């Protein structure tokens, strides 16, 4: 059990890793505890997720917390949700994972039968499967100046924390849509079994073709509440200028006033592949986050000529899709 009456300081951790004087007694104890929970040795110092999620995080002598409290992981999930397009669209984040995981899913339902009077119903059971997940280590980097490191203001502390979180979010979002499944990367949602890939005329998507996105999902009996679009800025511009009848006499397929496309909410990000458009119920996508902290180290050599410092963070994640049929995409909407 770690006890302290002061706030957790990410800046002090960075300063100590950079060879400067800083009191990190509490931070080091928390890191050691998290390393024990992981059953591994930290490459630098493990910063608890809660320390990134809450600036006022303390482990006091009167109200002590164990490091792996579910409440603390929940704070980090909420931060990821509010800061990312994935969270806004409804993707589920699972933190605090240990070892490989498997999410149960139903691959086929039970069969119904008609029964004649006096007859017996044929026995039928649903077919169950699993969506496996295993940790893939993503490395995130953020560069800060030595002058910023010397600052002790709350604003400087918040800036460094925000930079670490931002890099994690961007890395995860890119992997969800474009992870190759090789070179240590998780596999993107495009590799999910059953995901729809409706055809679109590149550069001139039509109203009928866009209806093919929700239409393909309906045909798979995978329509769910909360369906939303995710697209690039270029695709947004193309759809905002596309009319339902192909001429300026009808409505646009995308309404930028209500932020809807064909009546469904949309989100715009450049973390998806160029020219791409995505649609579906995003709660079928699960992003697994292993452990309760981020392994932080400092590279003081790469930017040594300018006096800068590079913060390197390591986080294990994976992308898991429970129902691929609930999603649709096309990566050639624009050219």
C-alpha positions as CSV (number, residue, x, y, z in Angstrom):
1,X,0.0,0.0,0.0
2,X,1.4,3.4,-1.1
3,X,0.7,6.4,1.1
4,X,1.4,10.1,0.4
5,X,-0.2,13.4,1.1
6,X,1.0,15.2,-2.1
7,X,-0.2,15.1,-5.7
8,X,1.2,12.8,-8.3
9,X,3.7,14.6,-10.5
10,X,4.3,13.5,-14.1
11,X,6.8,16.3,-14.4
12,X,8.8,15.0,-11.5
13,X,9.0,11.6,-13.1
14,X,10.2,13.2,-16.4
15,X,12.7,15.3,-14.6
16,X,14.2,12.3,-12.7
17,X,14.3,10.2,-15.9
18,X,16.1,13.1,-17.6
19,X,18.8,13.1,-14.8
20,X,17.5,16.1,-12.9
21,X,16.7,16.3,-9.2
22,X,13.1,15.5,-8.3
23,X,11.2,13.8,-5.5
24,X,9.5,10.7,-7.0
25,X,9.3,8.5,-3.9
26,X,5.5,8.0,-4.2
27,X,5.7,7.7,-8.0
28,X,8.4,5.1,-7.8
29,X,6.5,3.0,-5.3
30,X,3.4,3.1,-7.4
31,X,5.5,2.1,-10.5
32,X,7.0,-0.8,-8.6
33,X,3.5,-2.0,-7.5
34,X,2.2,-1.8,-11.0
35,X,5.2,-3.8,-12.3
36,X,4.5,-6.5,-9.7
37,X,0.9,-6.7,-11.0
38,X,2.1,-7.0,-14.5
39,X,4.7,-9.5,-13.4
40,X,7.3,-7.6,-15.5
41,X,10.0,-5.1,-15.1
42,X,9.3,-1.5,-16.2
43,X,11.6,-0.1,-18.9
44,X,11.4,3.3,-17.2
45,X,8.7,4.3,-14.7
46,X,5.1,3.2,-15.0
47,X,2.7,6.1,-14.7
48,X,-0.7,5.0,-13.5
49,X,-3.6,5.7,-15.8
50,X,-5.3,7.6,-13.0
51,X,-2.4,10.0,-12.8
52,X,-3.0,10.9,-16.4
53,X,-6.8,11.1,-16.0
54,X,-6.9,13.2,-12.9
55,X,-4.5,16.1,-12.1
56,X,-5.4,16.0,-8.4
57,X,-4.6,12.3,-7.9
58,X,-3.2,11.7,-4.5
59,X,-2.6,8.6,-2.4
60,X,-3.0,10.0,1.1
61,X,-2.2,8.6,4.5
62,X,-5.8,8.8,5.7
63,X,-7.6,7.6,2.5
64,X,-5.3,5.0,0.9
65,X,-6.0,3.4,-2.5
66,X,-4.7,0.2,-4.0
67,X,-3.3,0.9,-7.5
68,X,-5.6,-1.5,-9.4
69,X,-8.9,-0.1,-8.2
70,X,-11.6,-0.4,-11.0
71,X,-12.7,3.1,-10.3
72,X,-9.3,4.4,-11.3
73,X,-9.4,2.5,-14.6
74,X,-12.8,3.9,-15.3
75,X,-11.5,7.4,-15.1
76,X,-8.9,6.7,-17.8
77,X,-11.6,5.1,-20.0
78,X,-13.7,8.2,-19.7
79,X,-10.8,10.4,-20.7
80,X,-10.2,8.3,-23.8
81,X,-13.8,8.5,-24.7
82,X,-14.1,12.2,-24.4
83,X,-10.9,12.9,-26.2
84,X,-11.2,10.6,-29.2
85,X,-13.5,10.2,-32.2
86,X,-13.6,6.5,-31.3
87,X,-15.1,7.2,-27.9
88,X,-17.5,9.7,-29.3
89,X,-18.8,7.1,-31.8
90,X,-19.3,4.5,-29.1
91,X,-16.2,2.3,-29.3
92,X,-15.7,0.4,-26.0
93,X,-12.4,0.7,-24.1
94,X,-11.4,-2.2,-21.8
95,X,-8.6,-1.2,-19.4
96,X,-6.6,-3.1,-16.8
97,X,-6.4,-6.3,-18.9
98,X,-3.8,-9.0,-18.0
99,X,-2.7,-11.8,-20.3
100,X,-4.6,-12.8,-23.5
101,X,-8.3,-12.3,-23.5
102,X,-11.3,-13.8,-25.4
103,X,-14.6,-12.0,-25.8
104,X,-17.5,-14.4,-26.3
105,X,-19.8,-13.9,-29.3
106,X,-22.7,-15.8,-30.9
107,X,-21.8,-16.9,-34.4
108,X,-25.2,-18.5,-35.2
109,X,-28.5,-18.4,-33.4
110,X,-30.8,-21.3,-32.4
111,X,-33.2,-22.6,-35.0
112,X,-36.9,-22.3,-34.7
113,X,-39.3,-25.2,-35.8
114,X,-43.0,-25.7,-36.4
115,X,-44.3,-28.6,-34.3
116,X,-47.3,-30.7,-35.3
117,X,-49.9,-31.6,-32.6
118,X,-48.4,-34.3,-30.4
119,X,-45.0,-34.0,-32.0
120,X,-41.7,-33.1,-30.3
121,X,-39.6,-30.0,-31.1
122,X,-36.2,-30.6,-32.6
123,X,-33.5,-29.6,-30.2
124,X,-31.3,-26.6,-31.3
125,X,-28.6,-24.6,-29.7
126,X,-26.9,-21.3,-30.6
127,X,-23.3,-21.5,-31.9
128,X,-20.8,-19.6,-29.7
129,X,-17.4,-18.3,-30.7
130,X,-14.7,-16.0,-29.3
131,X,-13.0,-12.9,-30.4
132,X,-9.4,-13.2,-29.1
133,X,-7.2,-10.3,-28.0
134,X,-3.5,-10.1,-27.1
135,X,-1.3,-7.2,-26.2
136,X,0.4,-5.3,-29.0
137,X,2.9,-2.7,-27.7
138,X,2.5,0.8,-29.2
139,X,5.3,3.4,-28.7
140,X,4.2,7.0,-28.3
141,X,6.6,10.0,-28.4
142,X,6.3,13.6,-27.5
143,X,9.0,16.2,-27.6
144,X,9.3,19.0,-25.0
145,X,11.8,21.7,-24.4
146,X,14.2,21.7,-21.4
147,X,12.7,25.1,-20.4
148,X,9.3,23.5,-20.1
149,X,10.7,20.7,-18.0
150,X,12.0,23.3,-15.5
151,X,8.5,24.8,-15.1
152,X,6.6,23.8,-12.0
153,X,3.2,25.3,-12.8
154,X,0.0,23.3,-13.1
155,X,-0.3,24.4,-16.7
156,X,3.1,22.8,-17.6
157,X,2.1,19.6,-15.7
158,X,-1.3,19.5,-17.6
159,X,0.4,20.1,-21.0
160,X,2.8,17.2,-20.6
161,X,0.0,14.9,-19.5
162,X,-2.2,16.0,-22.4
163,X,0.6,15.4,-24.9
164,X,1.1,11.8,-23.6
165,X,-2.7,11.1,-23.8
166,X,-3.0,12.7,-27.2
167,X,-0.2,10.5,-28.7
168,X,-1.8,7.4,-27.3
169,X,-5.2,8.3,-28.7
170,X,-3.9,9.0,-32.1
171,X,-1.8,5.8,-32.2
172,X,-4.8,3.7,-31.2
173,X,-7.2,5.4,-33.6
174,X,-4.9,4.8,-36.6
175,X,-4.5,1.2,-35.6
176,X,-8.3,0.7,-35.4
177,X,-8.7,1.6,-39.0
178,X,-5.3,0.8,-40.5
179,X,-3.5,-1.7,-38.3
180,X,-1.6,-4.2,-40.4
181,X,-1.5,-7.1,-38.0
182,X,2.2,-7.3,-38.6
183,X,5.4,-5.6,-37.3
184,X,3.8,-5.6,-33.8
185,X,0.6,-3.8,-34.9
186,X,-2.9,-5.0,-34.1
187,X,-5.2,-5.9,-37.0
188,X,-7.6,-3.2,-38.1
189,X,-11.4,-3.6,-38.1
190,X,-11.2,-4.3,-41.8
191,X,-9.9,-7.7,-40.9
192,X,-13.0,-8.6,-38.9
193,X,-15.1,-11.5,-40.2
194,X,-18.2,-10.4,-42.0
195,X,-17.4,-6.6,-42.3
196,X,-19.2,-5.0,-45.2
197,X,-17.4,-3.3,-48.1
198,X,-20.1,-1.7,-50.3
199,X,-19.0,-0.4,-53.7
200,X,-18.8,3.3,-54.4
201,X,-17.9,5.2,-57.6
202,X,-14.6,6.8,-56.7
203,X,-14.8,10.6,-56.8
204,X,-18.5,10.7,-57.4
205,X,-20.4,8.7,-54.8
206,X,-24.1,8.6,-55.4
207,X,-27.0,8.7,-53.0
208,X,-27.9,5.1,-53.9
209,X,-24.3,4.0,-53.2
210,X,-24.2,5.7,-49.9
211,X,-27.5,4.0,-48.9
212,X,-25.6,0.8,-49.5
213,X,-23.7,1.2,-46.3
214,X,-26.7,0.9,-43.9
215,X,-28.4,-1.3,-46.5
216,X,-25.6,-3.9,-46.3
217,X,-25.8,-4.0,-42.6
218,X,-29.6,-4.4,-42.7
219,X,-29.2,-7.3,-45.1
220,X,-26.9,-9.0,-42.5
221,X,-29.6,-8.5,-39.8
222,X,-26.9,-6.5,-37.9
223,X,-28.7,-3.1,-37.7
224,X,-28.3,-1.7,-34.2
225,X,-29.0,1.6,-32.4
226,X,-26.3,4.2,-32.3
227,X,-25.0,3.8,-35.9
228,X,-22.7,6.6,-36.9
229,X,-20.4,7.7,-39.8
230,X,-16.6,8.3,-39.5
231,X,-14.9,10.0,-42.5
232,X,-12.0,12.1,-43.6
233,X,-12.3,15.9,-44.2
234,X,-12.0,15.3,-48.0
235,X,-14.9,12.8,-47.9
236,X,-16.9,15.2,-45.8
237,X,-16.4,17.9,-48.4
238,X,-17.5,15.6,-51.2
239,X,-20.6,14.4,-49.4
240,X,-21.5,17.9,-48.3
241,X,-21.7,18.8,-52.0
242,X,-23.6,15.6,-53.1
243,X,-27.3,15.8,-53.6
244,X,-29.8,13.0,-53.1
245,X,-30.9,13.1,-56.8
246,X,-27.6,14.1,-58.3
247,X,-28.6,17.7,-58.9
248,X,-28.9,20.9,-56.9
249,X,-32.7,20.5,-56.9
250,X,-32.7,18.1,-54.0
251,X,-31.3,17.9,-50.5
252,X,-27.6,17.2,-49.7
253,X,-26.9,13.7,-48.4
254,X,-24.9,15.4,-45.6
255,X,-26.3,18.1,-43.4
256,X,-23.5,20.1,-41.8
257,X,-26.0,22.0,-39.7
258,X,-27.3,19.0,-37.8
259,X,-24.0,17.1,-38.3
260,X,-25.8,14.1,-39.9
261,X,-25.4,12.1,-43.0
262,X,-28.5,10.3,-44.3
263,X,-29.9,11.0,-40.9
264,X,-27.0,9.4,-38.9
265,X,-24.4,11.4,-36.9
266,X,-20.9,11.7,-38.3
267,X,-17.4,12.4,-37.1
268,X,-14.4,13.7,-39.1
269,X,-10.8,12.7,-38.4
270,X,-7.6,12.3,-40.4
271,X,-6.7,9.2,-38.4
272,X,-8.6,7.1,-40.9
273,X,-7.0,6.2,-44.3
274,X,-7.3,8.8,-47.1
275,X,-10.5,8.7,-49.2
276,X,-12.3,6.5,-46.7
277,X,-15.8,6.4,-45.3
278,X,-16.9,4.2,-42.3
279,X,-20.3,3.4,-40.9
280,X,-21.9,1.2,-38.3
281,X,-22.6,0.6,-34.6
282,X,-19.2,1.2,-33.1
283,X,-20.0,-0.4,-29.8
284,X,-19.2,-3.7,-31.4
285,X,-15.5,-2.5,-31.5
286,X,-13.5,-3.1,-28.4
287,X,-10.1,-1.5,-27.7
288,X,-8.3,-3.5,-25.1
289,X,-5.8,-1.7,-22.9
290,X,-3.4,-3.9,-20.9
291,X,-2.3,-2.9,-17.4
292,X,-3.2,0.1,-15.3
293,X,-0.3,2.4,-16.4
294,X,2.0,3.6,-19.2
295,X,5.7,2.7,-19.2
296,X,7.5,6.1,-19.5
297,X,11.1,6.7,-20.3
298,X,13.1,9.7,-21.5
299,X,15.4,10.0,-24.5
300,X,17.7,12.9,-23.8
301,X,20.1,12.3,-26.8
302,X,17.9,12.7,-29.9
303,X,17.2,16.3,-29.3
304,X,20.3,17.1,-27.3
305,X,21.6,19.7,-29.7
306,X,18.6,21.9,-29.0
307,X,18.3,21.0,-25.4
308,X,15.0,19.2,-25.9
309,X,13.8,16.0,-24.3
310,X,11.8,13.2,-26.0
311,X,9.3,11.4,-23.7
312,X,8.8,7.8,-24.8
313,X,5.7,5.9,-23.6
314,X,4.8,2.2,-24.1
315,X,1.3,0.9,-23.9
316,X,-0.1,-2.5,-24.8
317,X,-3.4,-2.5,-26.8
318,X,-5.4,-4.6,-29.2
319,X,-8.4,-4.1,-31.5
320,X,-11.3,-6.6,-31.2
321,X,-14.5,-6.7,-33.2
322,X,-17.4,-8.7,-31.9
323,X,-19.8,-8.4,-34.9
324,X,-18.2,-7.5,-38.2
325,X,-21.5,-7.5,-40.0
326,X,-22.5,-4.3,-38.0
327,X,-19.8,-2.3,-39.8
328,X,-19.3,-1.1,-43.4
329,X,-16.5,0.8,-45.1
330,X,-15.0,1.9,-48.4
331,X,-11.5,3.3,-48.8
332,X,-12.0,4.8,-52.3
333,X,-14.8,7.3,-51.9
334,X,-12.7,10.2,-53.1
335,X,-9.6,10.2,-55.3
